[in-house]
């Protein structure tokens, strides 16, 4: 899918005829759209008491002029400040941090304030606990449910709480009464596995990240299915962490075996650890060992060798999840949720043909 990115307005843009050093005001928007400043205020606050044609004209003027409404002034004037709480267990994980950035970017564009509540890894989560994390009763919620705490929070949300989530690809037959957004990392893992098999590797080993639930993660499922479909041996996955250290510890014995010629990693951090373990074991990458990561973190293009990996559009996913929630809150006026990019295999230097001895 081609990502449909909402316009970004990182700087205030003056319009013709105004002082470049003066911020655009609500009066400027009113003049440009030919309405009163009270009408502009109603549009910005989401009032239904505005004709569709007028609303579109005002919103176009807001976009053209780069107008940035002042939430504090709105609150002091007795207006409504809309907000959303994001529940996530770890803002340091690459995918979660980018999804959060996409959520915040889209929310800011729709004039929502964003609060973040970090979930404890081991704490039990009940509807009362979730409700206690919200600034106001009934406040809308977005959950980043890439791992077990996020999944538990998603299941524990009070039934009357408007919410959406970014989740691991749901299992076949799964249904949800609330909007969910996901990336097809199962298909992406299968594609990466087939790519390595196509290079002549007899099989592909897997260093795993934890699943968001007790079931096998979708990335592991895609890897396994590709091997089964190709009639190749399915090695036991190793790993179970998120960090370079866990990848390193999991891979030390794995890469010491010269029969292991291809390793797919559940994320790029694990792949860093595998590369380190391979170097210590005297394995040449990609001469006699191919390593493929997942996520396309920024450093993947600067490792030695450069890391082959799967690129995932986490920011687009976050924007799409917020748009789903916005649509739930305001079905008549919220824009259609944008599409986000499909996972893409990025081939770099860390993968290559199987050594002759394994052919």
C-alpha positions, 0 to 999 in steps of 0.5 A: 500500500502506498502511504498517504501521509498527512501534511506536516506543519512543523513551522508557522507559515506566514501568508501574503500581506502579513508580517513574516515575524508575526504568528498567524492568528484566528483573525487571519484565518477568518479573513482568508475564509470569509467568515467570522472568527467565531465560526473559525473557532467553532470549526477548530473545536469540532462543533457540528453547527457549521455547514460542510462547505464552510467547514472545508473552506475554513480548514483549507485556510488553516492549512494554507496559512499554517495556523496553530491554535493555542490550546492554552488560550482555548482552555482559558476561554472555556473551550474544549481541549481534546486529548488522548491517552497512549498506553505503552509498556516500553517507549525505548523499543524501536517500533513502539517509539515510532508508532508513538511518534506517528500517533502524536504527529497525527493527534497534533494535526487534529488538535488533540493533546497526547498523554503517555502512560507507561505500563509496568511489565509485570503488574496486573492490569484491571479496568479500574487500573486502566481508568486510573491512568486517564486524566478524565473519565471516559477519555479516548485511549490508544494502546501500543500492544506489541508485547504482553503488557500492551496486550493485557491493557488492550483486553482490560479496557473498560467497555465504555472507553473509546479506544483503538490499538496497534497490535501484532497481526491478528490470528485468523478468525480474530474479531474485535469490537474496537479498531485495530491497526497492524503490519503484516510481519508474518508475510514479511518474515516469510518473504525474508525466509524465501529470499535466503532460501533462494540464495541457496541456503539449506534452511534458515535459523531464527533468533526470536523476539517475545510474542505479545501473547502466549502463541508463537509470534507472527514473525516466527509463524511466517518464518516457519511456514515458509520453511514448511512450504519449501520442504526444508528443515525447521530448526528450533527458534532461539532467543526470546529477548529484544536487545543486542545482548540477548541476540549475542547470548542466543547466537554464540552457540548457534553461529559456532556451528558451521552448518548454520549458514543463514539466520533471520532475527526478530528485530535489528537489535538482535541482529547486532548481537548475532553479528558480534557473536559471528565475528567472535566465532570467526564467521565471515558475514556474508561469506559463510553466514547470512544475517537478516534483521527486522524493522530497518532501524536507522543504524542498520544502514551503518553496521559492518557489514550493512544489515539486510533487514525488513523495513516496517512503517511504524510511524504510518501505523501510528498515524493510521491508528489515531485516524481510526480512533478519530473516526470512532469519535467523530464519524462525520467529520474525521478524515478517512484513515490513511494507508501505511506502507507494506513491509519491504525487504531491504537487501544490503551487505549482510546476506549472500549466497550459501557457501559451497559446502552447504549447497 
